[in-house]
Amino acid sequence: MINYDVVVIGGGPAGMGAAISAKENGANVLIIERDDKLGGILNQCIHNGFGLHYFHVELTGPEYADRFIQRVQELQIDVMTQTFVINITADRMLTAVSATEGIVEISAKAIVLAMGCRERTAGAIQLGGDRPAGVWTAGLAQKLCNIDGYLVGKNVVVLGSGDIGLIMARRMTYEGANVIMVCEVMPYSSGLKRNIVQCLNDYNIPLYFKTTIAEIVGKDRVEGVVIAQVDDRMQIISSTRKYVECDCVLLSVGLIPENDLVNGLGIKMSPVTTGAEVDDYRHTSVEGIFSCGNVLHVHDLVDNVSAEAFIAGASATKYAKGELPHGQSYRVIPQNGVRYALPQRIIAGEGKVKVYYRVDNIYKAPRVVVKCNGEELYSRRYMIMAPGEMESVELDKEKIVGDVVIELEVQQ
């Protein structure tokens, strides 16, 4: 039996950030990572744009990860790679399978969940047609291209305008492929505005909204796709069906937090984010279990992942020492155009709390209003807001004496 104050599951940016924070606050920490090295998804994200908020310098994904890996090594944090956690109990006992150690039993005073997320597949969205070679999730195509050196296709159609799909449209163009189009079933993109500009507009790659792939054509290899427009009920408009010849389809159709490991623990999950519901310490509904990063809710910036991870790591250490604040808990209620807000609960106390939120559509000139017991705590007018951009507001906890409502006021 191995004993630790804090065990972090996942060695990506969230896991490393949480472990560093826990160690710096005096905890005995272990990181468990299923890959053969730390870094997570950052290792295959060779494009730049990382670190602008956290380090105030533009880095590639591997460069961003390396800064955290070096800090993990400096702090002499214990790391187990090529290790899978196969079971967690409510009293924080972990069973893991290691490539070098075999089956390992670990006891933790606190656990931080930082397992990241996975991609939705063709089956998950019930994509019609055949199942030939050449249909890839965008993240897998990114790994094959950037890590393994393979070109997954020469004439490409991208379904979905999430950030990784936009980035891979540019990456495939760099590698000499012809990216024919990006199709997005929604009337707006789920990716960052800067990625639409830098990855599509700069390379004259067309983006079609309210358009989807109705059918994949091909027996052994993709020969083409049938695209079609959709109506307001997301039903295909038959008269708009059009055949497009291609040999590769990349899917960027959403990410799902990897919470399968804790399904049996009774953690209260959000039906919107599909991650855990947490308080401002990132404490879940199960004692001693914390969550951060993309396993909690899907972020658009890794800098925000790191900031959240440091909260979770410090909080897990406080819990392990019996010092985590307790008190009255107030709900954070999103409504009127706000799709979700996180944390879902705020513990009464002192200091500041940052609330992250996303809107549910594109809004022009909306006013964001945060209220508590009818009193306005915050307001700000934006020129435009879109679901692809996660926003945040910092509140004074001393003014929170009841449930907090965050909503939009939209000009008619």
Buried (B, 14 or more C-beta within 10 A) or exposed (E): EBEBBBBBBBBBBBBBBBBBBBBBBEBBBBBBBBBEEBBBBBBBBBBEBBBEEBBEEEBBBBBBBBBBBEBBEEEEBBBBBBBBBEEBEBEBBBBBBBEEEEEBEBBBBBBBBBBBBBBBBBEBBEBBBEEBBBBBBBBBBBBBBBEEEEEBBBBBBBBBBBBBBBBBBBBBBEBEBBBBBBBBBBEBBBBBEEBBEBBBEEEEBEBBBBBBBBBBBBEEEBBBBBBBBBEEEEEBEEEBEEEBEBBBBBBBBBBBBBBEBBEEBEBEBBEBBBBBBBBBBBBBBBEBBBBBBBBBBBBBBBBBBBBBBBBBBBBBBBBBBEEBBEEEEBBBBBEBBBEBBBBBBBBBBEEEBBBBBBBBBBBEEBBBBBBBEEEEBBEEEBEEBBBBBBBEBEBEBEEBEBBBBBBBBBEE
